Amino acid sequence: MTLLPSLKRFFSDQNRFPDGPGSPRLGDSRGAKLADGTELYVVPASRGGACFVSARVEVCHRGLLPQQIAWSAYSGHGGLTIYGLAGNQVASIEVRWPGGHRATGLTANVFSVTRPFEAKSIRALPLLGRLVVRYRDGRPPATVELR
């Protein structure tokens, strides 16, 4: 993947805001492939958190939620792709929605899954669902509502 120009522009745009991510830590970045085939870079930022950058995705997370994940989503031809970072204690993540569920892939702390999704209009968006997070250390599963 050759995204360096896009990556530099993205960080420059984000740092116009006082709480921007800071500088990209390129030496600590890595490539990942999402469930729908999208290739992206996971780039740690100097002010903490991490950013996802590709031709399709540009988003930063300041850190993990209390459930030990940070997530984003986008819709495409294959449905709704939900992706993000998971803490080291996360063993598995499942997305559940009315009428279905699907386990996410989890590799090197990056997770993603594509679920069926069809929005007929902005006024009638279906429920996105929720993520169920299971842990290695035996604590009870946690839930994150997708909004």
Residue, then its C-alpha position, 0 to 999 in steps of 0.5 A: m500500500t502506498l498511502l504516504p501522501s494521503l496519510k500526511r494530508f490527513f494528519s495535517d487536516q486533523n491537526r488544525f484542531p487543538d485536540g488533533p492526534g499530533s504526529p503520525r508514528l510511522g515506524d510503529s504503523r502496520g497494514a491491515k485488511l478489513a472484512d470487505g477487502t479494504e487495505l488500510y494502515v493503523v497509525p499510532a499518533s504522538r498524542g495517544g490513540a491511533c488512526f486508520v487511513s486508506a483510500r476509503v477510511e480516514v479516522c482517529h480514535r483517542g483511545l479505547l472505550p471502557q470495553q477495551i475497543a475503539w470502533s468505526a463503520y462505513s457502508g458499501h456494496g457488501g453491507l455495513t463494515i464495522y472495524g476497529l482496535a481491541g485491547n490485548q485482553v479482548a479474546s473475541i468480538e461479535v456483532r449482533w443486530p435484529g435478525g442476525h449476528r456474526a463474529t468479527g475477525l481479530t488479528a493483531n488487535v484489529f477487528s472487522v466484520t461486514r454485516p448485511f445492511e440496507a437503508k431505504s431512507i435517512r428517516a428509516l435507518p435500521l438499527l446498527g446493532r451492538l458489539v459483544v466483547r469477550y475477554r481472555d481474563g474471564r470477566p463477563p462480556a461487555t456490550v457496545e451499542l452501535r450508534 
